[in-house]
Amino acid sequence: MNLIGRPLYEAFIREYTAKQWQTDPKELPASIISRLPVRYTYDNRYFNDTYEGLPVDGYTAWLERMADHPNITVQLDTDFFDASQPINKQAVVGQVPVVYTGPVDRYFDYAEGELSWRTLDFEQEVLPVGDFQGTSVMNYPDAGVPYTRIHEFRHFHPERDYPNDKTVIMREFSRFAERSDEPYYPVNTAADRERLLTYRGLTEGEPEVFFGGRLGTYQYLDMHMAIGAALSTVDNKLDALFAGVDA
Ligand SMILES: O=c1ccn([C@@H]2O[C@H](COP(=O)(O)OP(=O)(O)O[C@H]3O[C@H](CO)[C@H](O)[C@H](O)[C@H]3O)[C@@H](O)[C@H]2O)c(=O)[nH]1
């Protein structure tokens, strides 16, 4: 309210935030809103960063190329908490360094209670038009619309060729995550923060386990922050563990 005043808060923030978090805004950390820059110019970009963009061929290709190395084996569909398969928590922790990027409460089998998380549902549709909304993301702040925003992929990559008579859109819906859902956002209420402190205490007792990413640290990290944090974990912690080990 201090940032933009009541009329703009009511038009753009109040109902969107209710849909996105289903949590009284007073319970949410101020950093959720203060991440949105307020400026008094006609610059209509989202953030103030010098460069904004996506990997040229997308995040999937970017990750596949990083993992495409003779020293790296990728094993998917393997549950770290399933002791019936060899690469499980009990078998590996303490034996080799582990970087864990799943939910921190799950790692400890929810011993200190559940942290609250939001998950997302997506509904994809192909429409028979060349351009549906003229922009990559359109937010729908009104309570009467069940989704929070619509993504239209062609606008993320204006440099690519797309058909003139078809476009892919995706509606995004937010809800509280159950244990079986994929968590996307830490809600981070005061109760969550208290619980997180006890989990942080527990992480200190884990030998050579490095908790990373939004889920492992219970932090609302943007992509550039998650990448930066991963690189500093390598520089500050992992490098030393592998010094002297043959590549
Ligand atoms: O129209 C809006 C937009 C945001 N918010 C409030 O501000 C918070 C932050 O909104 P963002 O859209 O910045 O948050 P997301 O993490 O959902 O955004 C993601 O999508 C953004 C673009 O839409 C950026 O790409 C961002 O880096 C990426 O994390 C929301 O939860 C909500 O409480 C509103 O109330 N109304």
The ligand as a Tripos MOL2 file, in Angstrom:
@<TRIPOS>MOLECULE
LIG
   36    38     1     0     0
SMALL
NO_CHARGES

@<TRIPOS>ATOM
      1 O1         -0.3370   -8.7280  -11.2630 O.2       1 LIG1
      2 C1          0.2400   -9.0620  -10.2050 C.ar      1 LIG1
      3 C2          1.5640   -9.5560  -10.1750 C.ar      1 LIG1
      4 C3          2.1050   -9.9140   -8.9670 C.ar      1 LIG1
      5 N1          1.4020   -9.7640   -7.8040 N.ar      1 LIG1
      6 C4          1.9820  -10.1180   -6.5010 C.3       1 LIG1
      7 O2          3.3960  -10.1500   -6.5760 O.3       1 LIG1
      8 C5          3.8790  -11.4610   -6.3260 C.3       1 LIG1
      9 C6          5.0740  -11.7510   -7.2070 C.3       1 LIG1
     10 O3          4.6460  -11.8380   -8.5830 O.3       1 LIG1
     11 P1          5.5640  -12.3730   -9.7820 P.3       1 LIG1
     12 O4          4.7180  -12.4810  -11.0000 O.co2     1 LIG1
     13 O5          6.7850  -11.5370   -9.8830 O.co2     1 LIG1
     14 O6          5.9940  -13.7720   -9.1980 O.3       1 LIG1
     15 P2          6.2400  -15.2040   -9.8470 P.3       1 LIG1
     16 O7          7.3480  -15.8590   -9.1300 O.co2     1 LIG1
     17 O8          4.9580  -15.9140   -9.8720 O.co2     1 LIG1
     18 O9          6.7840  -14.7720  -11.2380 O.3       1 LIG1
     19 C7          7.4240  -15.4710  -12.2270 C.3       1 LIG1
     20 O10         6.9600  -14.8530  -13.4160 O.3       1 LIG1
     21 C8          7.3070  -13.4730  -13.5440 C.3       1 LIG1
     22 C9          6.7150  -12.9440  -14.8260 C.3       1 LIG1
     23 O11         5.3560  -13.0120  -14.8160 O.3       1 LIG1
     24 C10         8.7860  -13.3270  -13.5960 C.3       1 LIG1
     25 O12         9.3000  -13.9620  -14.7450 O.3       1 LIG1
     26 C11         9.3570  -13.9420  -12.3280 C.3       1 LIG1
     27 O13        10.7670  -13.9230  -12.3920 O.3       1 LIG1
     28 C12         8.9210  -15.3950  -12.1840 C.3       1 LIG1
     29 O14         9.3820  -15.9230  -10.9620 O.3       1 LIG1
     30 C13         2.6770  -12.3540   -6.5840 C.3       1 LIG1
     31 O15         2.7640  -13.5880   -5.9100 O.3       1 LIG1
     32 C14         1.5400  -11.5210   -6.0750 C.3       1 LIG1
     33 O16         1.4170  -11.5780   -4.6680 O.3       1 LIG1
     34 C15         0.1070   -9.2750   -7.8260 C.ar      1 LIG1
     35 O17        -0.5140   -9.1650   -6.7980 O.2       1 LIG1
     36 N2         -0.4320   -8.9210   -9.0260 N.ar      1 LIG1
@<TRIPOS>BOND
     1     1     2 2
     2     2     3 ar
     3     2    36 ar
     4     3     4 ar
     5     4     5 ar
     6     5     6 1
     7     5    34 ar
     8     6     7 1
     9     6    32 1
    10     7     8 1
    11     8     9 1
    12     8    30 1
    13     9    10 1
    14    10    11 1
    15    11    12 2
    16    11    13 1
    17    11    14 1
    18    14    15 1
    19    15    16 2
    20    15    17 1
    21    15    18 1
    22    18    19 1
    23    19    20 1
    24    19    28 1
    25    20    21 1
    26    21    22 1
    27    21    24 1
    28    22    23 1
    29    24    25 1
    30    24    26 1
    31    26    27 1
    32    26    28 1
    33    28    29 1
    34    30    31 1
    35    30    32 1
    36    32    33 1
    37    34    35 2
    38    34    36 ar
@<TRIPOS>SUBSTRUCTURE
     1 LIG1         1 GROUP 0 **** ****
